[in-house]
Structures are given as structure tokens and as C-alpha cells.
Amino acid sequence: MHCTRKITQDITWIGSQDRRLALFESAYAVPRGVTYNSYLISDLKTCVVDTVDASQQKQFLENLEYALDGRGLDFLLVQHMEPDHSASIEAVLAKYPAARLVCTQKTLDLITQFFGYAPGGNIKLIAEGAVLELGAHKLTFVAAPMVHWPEVIVSYDLNFNLLFSADAFGTFGAGDGAVFADEVRFMETHLAEARRYYTNIVGKYGAPVTALLEKAARLPISMILPLHGFVWRQDIGEIFEKYQKWASYTPEDDGVVIAYASVYGGTENACNILAARLREKGTDVRVYDVAVTPAPEILAEGFRAKKLVFAAPTIDGGLFPQMEALLRKLAEHGLKNRVAAFIENGTWGPVAVKKMREITEKLGWEEVGAITLKSSVTEENLGGLTELAEKLA
Ligand code: FEO
């Protein structure tokens, strides 16, 4: 049965809410699910903006048929060709053969590359600056390459100031029936999931995101309609500000994140002592065991906090594997503008600090301390941890 929401009088959300998916992109846990947003604009012409994942196709087609209310479909606009939004293109065009596919040449190439078929001749190719006239709604297109795929465009409604933002401004979470951010007190309930979504999916591409934000900042925007998560119709500046910080690798707060690995408890003990000293100084600190907490969650915390501490034992003359994976992820995402400290442990030949520095040196972090443990925390180490807490606080 159809399940839709009205966005405005003539725009309907026709997407779907997926709570069965365990790992988004086979990599990121989505315990609260994820939405695939699709929108139907019903003007003099009708236009679908993007489709949904293959697993949600039946629901989506029911939603589309209901929202069309007996009308035909004139246009299918594809802003982003990644399969979580494009896997239902063929099904839509099969059901509505008179519909014109609206996309860039790059998108057209990727459709064939991914799905092994070439859409028929009823295609309207667009590029940045083109205008699609639907009646009162007039969509113009802005290229957003590498946010986070090369073919991405976003669409701006010239008369209603609506920004269809593709993956930008998305979040994990299936929405619990809500479609607007203001229905869920977003900043309290979903900010962490939005950060985890952004930092892992898009976070590597800070420069292209900043370029897109600069273009968007010059436009009046009354509503942001992304492909995941919630539609923004209030407090748009709040999420815009978060994006500006994430894209420029600017910390959101002055807190400390301690990420550690510990084989027999000595390194963990040091991190707990450091966290206690920091709390005594009134500093916000979050502590994560990298063998327990997935790297994507700690990456998101790294984008939030200004100060990062990494603590790891030496294993087989190298670095604890999960710590190495985390640091490489931070380095790949270009997480700069941070204050950092390192703690290593080695019963006979500690090299972990050297290894951690090698991975992160290109990020230009300001290092404020490094401590070496030999198996367990000594009185001398206690002094070093207290001193490190003072520097970090
Ligand atoms: Fe939600 Fe980049 O696809």
C-alpha cells in the first residue's frame, strides 16, 4: 500500500524507509535504518526527482502511482547515479514509457555501465545552468562533482527557492514516519547520525563540498530536499553551519576523543587515567576501544572534536591492526586542524608512536605529547599522563 507525505501542495515525498539493511554500502551500520528519498513534483508537467534502492522498488512504484493520481509521468530527473537512488530508473521508464529521462551525459554513461542497458531515445540531456520548465516550478541545475560521485548535480527551483541537494544534507535514520527535520528535533536526535553519514560518505571531499556550499550560500533557500534523511524547511542555517565546519575540517567543539587498543589492559588503564584527569579539569572526553567501536563511528567523532589521543600497543613490530585501520581512514579523509597526542605500549620493543606518526604526519596535526608504556602504567607514567591532561585541557 502507498505511503507518501506531502512536502508542499504540489510536491510529494514518494521515497521509502529501509530498516532491514544491516550495512549501508556494505560498510556502515545503520541500526536506525535509512531512507531513500524521491520526490514527485506535480505541476503542469509531472517530474520525479531520483528513484530508490532496488530493495524498495515495489513500495516506491506504489507511492508514485498514488501520488500521480491518474496523471502520466512527464520527466524522471536523475541527479545522482549511485544505485541506492538509481536502481529503479529502468522500472519507472518501463511503467511510464512516455516519461523523458533528464540527466547529464555522464549520468547516462554510468546508467549503461552499471545496469547494462541504454535508456531509449526519450532523453533530455542537461548541463549546469540548463532549466527544466514544469510550469510554476522551474528547475535549474548546478554541477556538484565529487559530492561524492563525479556525475552529481543538484537542482534549484528558481521560483520557490527549493534546493534538491542529492546526497548533501542527508543523514542515516529511517525517520520514524517523519519527513521534516523539525518533526524530530533533529539537532538533539539525529545530529550524530548526520555527522556519521557525512564524514564517512562525503567527508573525504571537503573541497568540492565547500565549493557547493559557496554556490548555495548565494541563493535564497526556503527548503532543502536531500536524498537521505529529512527535508529542511526551518533552521536551515543550523545544518548549513555544520556542513561548513565538516567540509572545512573545523572542529565543532573543544573536546577530547581518546581511541585506544589494549591487549592486556595496560594501555586501557592509561587511557582511563588520562580521561579521569581531563574530567577533573572540566574537559569533555569520550573514550573508544578501537577493537569494539567501528572505525566509521570514531571517524565521525574525530570530525567533531578538536583534540585526539591515540593509544596502542606494538604488535609483531607494527601497529595494532584496528588502530592502523582507523588512522589510515582519518588520513584518507584528510582530517586536519587537530591537536593530537600518542601513547604507545611495548613490552620489549615499542614502535607504535613512530608508526602512528608515519600514517598521520601529512595531516599536520599539532602534537602535544607522546608517552611510552612498558606493559603497565608506572609512577613515572602517572606524571606524564597528568602533564598530558594539562596540555590537552
Ligand atoms: Fe545516497 Fe551517493 O548515494
Residues whose N, C-alpha, C, O or C-beta is under 5 A from the ligand:
A	BS01	FEO	E82 D84 D167
